[in-house]
Amino acid sequence: MTDSDFFAAMAVGIPPITPPAAPAPIWIGVDLANGPDMHAEVGIAADGTFHVIPQEQNHG
């Protein structure tokens, strides 16, 4: 929506459309093998980036 569209919509009483909120981050614990050092946290952050955190870096 351009500025002129915004002001035209407000002049006739139509509120601007707000974009949808980003989804919450999604995290899943994954056991890749039977060993204790083969666990990883896999997740998609709210901005859409993909992350893998090995167990030795996971403090939670």
N, CA and C atoms as a LAMMPS dump frame, in Angstrom:
ITEM: TIMESTEP
0
ITEM: NUMBER OF ATOMS
180
ITEM: BOX BOUNDS ff ff ff
-5.0000000000000000e+02 5.0000000000000000e+02
-5.0000000000000000e+02 5.0000000000000000e+02
-5.0000000000000000e+02 5.0000000000000000e+02
ITEM: ATOMS id mol type element x y z
1 1 1 N 0.859 -1.171 0
2 1 2 C 0 0 0
3 1 3 C 0.898 1.225 0
4 2 1 N 0.682 2.108 -0.943
5 2 2 C 1.475 3.335 -1.013
6 2 3 C 0.885 4.373 -0.072
7 3 1 N 1.613 5.459 0.133
8 3 2 C 1.127 6.52 1.01
9 3 3 C -0.177 7.111 0.497
10 4 1 N -0.287 7.321 -0.818
11 4 2 C -1.526 7.903 -1.353
12 4 3 C -2.698 6.94 -1.161
13 5 1 N -2.467 5.63 -1.318
14 5 2 C -3.528 4.65 -1.055
15 5 3 C -3.954 4.687 0.403
16 6 1 N -2.974 4.812 1.299
17 6 2 C -3.266 4.855 2.728
18 6 3 C -4.144 6.056 3.066
19 7 1 N -3.759 7.233 2.583
20 7 2 C -4.527 8.436 2.901
21 7 3 C -5.909 8.41 2.247
22 8 1 N -6.018 7.833 1.058
23 8 2 C -7.327 7.718 0.413
24 8 3 C -8.226 6.769 1.198
25 9 1 N -7.678 5.675 1.676
26 9 2 C -8.467 4.724 2.462
27 9 3 C -8.894 5.344 3.783
28 10 1 N -8.012 6.081 4.431
29 10 2 C -8.357 6.718 5.704
30 10 3 C -9.408 7.811 5.499
31 11 1 N -9.407 8.478 4.343
32 11 2 C -10.376 9.54 4.076
33 11 3 C -11.797 8.998 4.021
34 12 1 N -11.972 7.758 3.59
35 12 2 C -13.315 7.173 3.533
36 12 3 C -13.583 6.242 4.711
37 13 1 N -12.646 6.193 5.674
38 13 2 C -12.879 5.436 6.895
39 13 3 C -12.502 3.97 6.836
40 14 1 N -11.674 3.575 5.883
41 14 2 C -11.239 2.181 5.802
42 14 3 C -9.894 2.065 6.513
43 15 1 N -9.819 1.277 7.572
44 15 2 C -8.533 1.149 8.264
45 15 3 C -7.523 0.383 7.409
46 16 1 N -6.243 0.67 7.568
47 16 2 C -5.226 -0.049 6.793
48 16 3 C -5.165 -1.523 7.197
49 17 1 N -4.765 -2.358 6.267
50 17 2 C -4.64 -3.789 6.527
51 17 3 C -3.285 -4.045 7.173
52 18 1 N -3.302 -4.72 8.303
53 18 2 C -2.045 -5.05 8.965
54 18 3 C -1.577 -6.417 8.49
55 19 1 N -0.292 -6.573 8.248
56 19 2 C 0.214 -7.877 7.802
57 19 3 C 0.11 -8.904 8.926
58 20 1 N 0.002 -10.176 8.592
59 20 2 C -0.079 -11.2 9.641
60 20 3 C 1.223 -11.282 10.427
61 21 1 N 1.116 -11.664 11.678
62 21 2 C 2.296 -11.806 12.528
63 21 3 C 3.085 -13.047 12.119
64 22 1 N 4.374 -12.987 12.329
65 22 2 C 5.229 -14.137 12.013
66 22 3 C 4.906 -15.288 12.959
67 23 1 N 4.998 -16.515 12.479
68 23 2 C 4.722 -17.654 13.361
69 23 3 C 5.79 -17.79 14.437
70 24 1 N 5.43 -18.429 15.522
71 24 2 C 6.375 -18.665 16.61
72 24 3 C 7.444 -19.659 16.159
73 25 1 N 8.634 -19.559 16.744
74 25 2 C 9.679 -20.531 16.39
75 25 3 C 9.247 -21.962 16.703
76 26 1 N 9.734 -22.914 15.91
77 26 2 C 9.423 -24.324 16.096
78 26 3 C 10.734 -25.053 16.359
79 27 1 N 10.815 -25.791 17.485
80 27 2 C 12.029 -26.531 17.824
81 27 3 C 11.672 -27.982 18.08
82 28 1 N 12.478 -28.892 17.548
83 28 2 C 12.246 -30.326 17.687
84 28 3 C 13.554 -30.975 18.121
85 29 1 N 13.512 -31.821 19.165
86 29 2 C 14.688 -32.586 19.57
87 29 3 C 14.8 -33.834 18.713
88 30 1 N 15.972 -34.076 18.153
89 30 2 C 16.171 -35.205 17.245
90 30 3 C 17.321 -36.061 17.757
91 31 1 N 17.074 -37.357 17.955
92 31 2 C 18.137 -38.299 18.29
93 31 3 C 18.604 -38.946 16.995
94 32 1 N 19.835 -38.635 16.585
95 32 2 C 20.353 -39.12 15.318
96 32 3 C 20.946 -40.519 15.427
97 33 1 N 21.286 -40.969 16.638
98 33 2 C 21.824 -42.313 16.87
99 33 3 C 21.623 -42.639 18.345
100 34 1 N 22.111 -43.767 18.778
101 34 2 C 21.935 -44.175 20.171
102 34 3 C 22.944 -43.539 21.113
103 35 1 N 23.964 -42.872 20.596
104 35 2 C 24.97 -42.243 21.442
105 35 3 C 24.48 -40.938 22.048
106 36 1 N 25.003 -40.569 23.228
107 36 2 C 24.545 -39.336 23.887
108 36 3 C 24.95 -38.066 23.146
109 37 1 N 26.028 -38.121 22.341
110 37 2 C 26.462 -36.915 21.638
111 37 3 C 25.913 -36.833 20.217
112 38 1 N 24.864 -37.584 19.941
113 38 2 C 24.258 -37.539 18.609
114 38 3 C 22.871 -36.9 18.649
115 39 1 N 22.556 -36.163 19.711
116 39 2 C 21.268 -35.478 19.831
117 39 3 C 21.427 -34.049 19.333
118 40 1 N 20.442 -33.55 18.622
119 40 2 C 20.486 -32.174 18.123
120 40 3 C 19.106 -31.552 18.248
121 41 1 N 19.086 -30.251 18.442
122 41 2 C 17.849 -29.481 18.412
123 41 3 C 17.745 -28.87 17.023
124 42 1 N 16.667 -29.164 16.326
125 42 2 C 16.448 -28.67 14.972
126 42 3 C 15.284 -27.698 15.024
127 43 1 N 15.433 -26.542 14.407
128 43 2 C 14.348 -25.585 14.482
129 43 3 C 14.285 -24.625 13.319
130 44 1 N 13.093 -24.075 13.17
131 44 2 C 12.847 -23.005 12.215
132 44 3 C 12.485 -21.775 13.038
133 45 1 N 13.28 -20.731 12.924
134 45 2 C 13.043 -19.513 13.685
135 45 3 C 11.884 -18.726 13.084
136 46 1 N 11.436 -17.718 13.817
137 46 2 C 10.303 -16.913 13.362
138 46 3 C 10.586 -16.202 12.045
139 47 1 N 11.854 -15.913 11.766
140 47 2 C 12.182 -15.241 10.506
141 47 3 C 12.362 -16.215 9.345
142 48 1 N 12.129 -17.522 9.59
143 48 2 C 12.193 -18.511 8.526
144 48 3 C 13.538 -19.181 8.361
145 49 1 N 14.526 -18.782 9.165
146 49 2 C 15.835 -19.414 9.058
147 49 3 C 15.831 -20.769 9.755
148 50 1 N 16.688 -21.677 9.298
149 50 2 C 16.77 -23.047 9.792
150 50 3 C 18.019 -23.183 10.656
151 51 1 N 17.891 -23.786 11.834
152 51 2 C 19.012 -23.924 12.757
153 51 3 C 19.119 -25.355 13.261
154 52 1 N 20.346 -25.827 13.456
155 52 2 C 20.619 -27.107 14.109
156 52 3 C 21.599 -26.82 15.236
157 53 1 N 21.22 -27.17 16.463
158 53 2 C 22.073 -26.936 17.623
159 53 3 C 22.447 -28.295 18.209
160 54 1 N 23.722 -28.707 18.12
161 54 2 C 24.142 -29.971 18.73
162 54 3 C 23.959 -29.934 20.246
163 55 1 N 23.868 -31.089 20.862
164 55 2 C 23.605 -31.173 22.296
165 55 3 C 24.632 -30.412 23.12
166 56 1 N 25.901 -30.443 22.74
167 56 2 C 26.918 -29.783 23.542
168 56 3 C 26.753 -28.263 23.572
169 57 1 N 25.96 -27.7 22.649
170 57 2 C 25.688 -26.265 22.649
171 57 3 C 24.32 -25.942 23.222
172 58 1 N 23.516 -26.944 23.516
173 58 2 C 22.163 -26.725 24.013
174 58 3 C 22.206 -26.607 25.527
175 59 1 N 21.799 -25.463 26.057
176 59 2 C 21.835 -25.236 27.498
177 59 3 C 20.449 -25.299 28.119
178 60 1 N 19.492 -25.895 27.446
179 60 2 C 18.135 -25.878 27.979
180 60 3 C 17.475 -27.178 28.086
